[in-house]
Amino acid sequence: MKHDYRELVITGNKEITKLERFVEEICDYYNINNEYFGNILLATTEAAGILFSLNDSLSDGKIFISFDRTSKGLIFKIRLSNSEDKLEEGEDILEQEIRKHKLSRDIFIIKALTDEITISVNAKSIILVFYVSSMNYEKSLLRINQLKEYWTKKEDVKQKK
């Protein structure tokens, strides 16, 4: 599989349209259908919004969005600039921040739309994984069923003659 890696930097909620265009270009390139595209778009924009709201006191206020295509699927990593994930701290810090900013609904939406989500304990990065490998399998099953229907109809026509 050919490796595909892309990055984007946005500096505030005003530039969320850059993220939308970034996601749209990726989904167009990989022929992601409209339903799944909507899931990816909403999850990535919500994740960026969460990081902006949790860390609104940042001096530079930049968020880095990186995209990587792996055998697992499409992976979007959204992180604050100059941030290091602190894994040794307790999860209570993140939960307190989420409650304080009333973001539990946003987190729920993202969890419902992604196949995998990883949020760093210090709320500095969010990794979203979307499985797309099964889409080709579903498409192939649909095509197989369409062929079976075609041949079944063809045989029915021959038997009637």
N, C-alpha and C positions, 0 to 999 in steps of 0.2 A: 504494500500500500504506500502511495506517495504521501510524504509528510506535508502537512499544511499548518502553518503557524502564522498568526496575525496578531497585531497589537493596536490598541487605540488608547488615547489619553483624553479624558474630558475634565473640565475644570469647574463644573457646577451643574446644578439641575437645569440651567439654561441650555446646556449643550447635550441634553439627553437625546435630541434629534440625531446627533452624530452617532450615538450608540444604536439608535433605531435603524439608521442607514447601514451601519456596520453589520448588524444581525441580518438585515434584509439581503445584503449582498452575499453573505455566507449561505443563507438558506436558498437563495436563487442558484448559487453555484452548485449546491448539493441536491437540488431539486426536491427540497422539503415542501410538502404540501401545506396548504393554507392553515389547516387546523393545528398542525404541529408547529408551524411557523409562529402562530399566535401564542402558543405555550412558551416557546423560546423567547419571543419578544417580551412578553409580559414578565416572565421570570427574571430576565436579565435587567430590565429597566427597574423592576421592584428592588432587586438586589442592590443596584447602584443607588437608588433612592434611600435604602436603609443605611448604606455606608455613609452617604452624605448627611443623613439626619443624626446618626450616632456620633459622628465625628465632625460636627459643624464648627468646632473651635480650631480646626487645623489652620496652620499659617498659609500653606499653599493651596489646599483644597483640591488637589488633583486625585483622580481615580484612574488606575490603569486597568484596562480590560484586555485580557489576552485570550485568544482562541486557539485551540489545538484540536486537530482531527486525529483520533486514534482508533484502534480496533474496537475499543469500548464504545465510542460514539463521539459526539460533539461535546467538547469541554470548554466552558467559559470560566475563566478565573478573574474575579473582580476584586481588586485590592487597592488599598490606600497607598499613596506614594510614601516611600521611605519607611515602610512598615515591616515589622518582623512579627511573625505569629508567635505568641507566647503560649506554649502548650502546657507549661508547668502550673499555671494559675488554675484555680477552680472554675467550674462552669457557672458558679453562682454569679460571677461578675457579669457575664454575658446575659444571663437571665434577668439580673437587676436592671441592666441597661435597656433590655427589650421592654420590660414592664414600665420603666420610667418614661420611655419615649412612646409607649403604647403601640408597639410594632408587632405584637403577636399575630394579628390578622395578616399582616404583610408576610411574615415568616410562614404562616399556614398556607397562603396562596402559593408561595415559591415551592414549598414542600409538595404541594398537590400537583404542580405543573412539571416538576423535574423528576428524573428517574433516580438521581442521587444528588444530595446536597451536603456540603461540608462547610461549616462556619467556624472560623478560628475562634478560640476562647476569648480573645481580647477584641473581637469584632472588627478586625482589620482586613479580613479577606473572606470572600465567599466563593466557593467552587461549585459550579453547576454542571451536571453531566446529563446529557440527553442521549438515550440509546436510539440509534437510527439503523442499526444493522438488520433488525427484524422487519423494517419497512420493505426491503427488497423481497423477503420471504413472503410477506403478505401479498405483495404485488404478483409474485410468481404463482401463488395459490389462486388468486383471482383469475389470472390468465389461463391456468390449467382448467379451472371450472368453466370458463367461457369456452374453451376448446371442447370440453366434454359435452357441454350443452349444444354446441354447433354440430358435433358428430352424432349426437343423439337425435337431433332434429332431422339431420340428413338421412339417417337410417329409417326414421319414421316415414319420411317422404317416399323412400324406396319401397318400403313395405306396403304402402297404400297403392302404389302403382301396380 
